[in-house]
């Protein structure tokens, strides 16, 4: 059992708060749809970060713009479920159920299971860190990583998200989405797409993604983290729909310009091996494609 923190031990440091929202937009009411209530309840969990791992009940309530009665109902429900845990009077951290769920995911997720040995081999073959990422709505999430000892700081690791329009891991996924998905994405994000260098209009956007698909991999430098390159290839499910990407990352000095093609061949081959394993896994089911947006 975790040692309880005294009130004196609870860190007191300034936090960047979200703008309070109206009580009518957030609180549980008799006529509120259960799905909306659940979303608002679980949103509280996103407040817990490395910069702010401990929150008081008052801070949680105030940050969400809740009434005290609604706020305490949220906190009690999350605590009863094990999603948050008390560490001192009125202070909370993320709870044990999250650790348990992470363990279950590692045992059940076909993409996580299929990529383990392949990531290890990829690190040995290239001397670079390696990651597997999956598409989740409008972002890309790192599912598993194998890092080298000299990995650059802030390199992508399990649980971290990346935008869909920046970085090799994301762009190779974007390029293999189906046409109706791309049209929907462009309609919502045309300005972001243009500023990301993917195309100033729909035609240019399609042409850029077509070149990426034809090449079979994506190589980028410094698009998310300065001084870090990414080289990624696509992973598909049994039906041929995009699931995610496999890639290597590290300092650009690791790869000479003349070596990009040979490294890309290794990454593409590794991604194909993960695709085959995901389709043949006996644990869970072949992952279906994810909705976008």
Secondary structure, 3 states (H helix, E strand, C coil): CCCCCCHHHCCCCCCCCCCCCCHHHHCCCCCCCHHHHHHHHHHHHHHCECCECCEEHHHHHHHHCCCHHHHHHHHHHHHHHCCEEEEECCEEEECHHHHHHHHHHHHHCHHHHHHHHHHHHHHHHHCCEEEEEEEECCEEEEEEEECCCCCCCCCCCCCCEEECCCCHHHHHHHHCCCHHHHHHHHHHHHHHHHHCCCCCCHHHHHHHHHHHHHHCCEEEECCCCCCCEEEEEEEECCCCCEEEEEEEEECHHHCCHHHHHHHHHHHHHHHHHHHHHHHHCCCCCCCCCCCCC
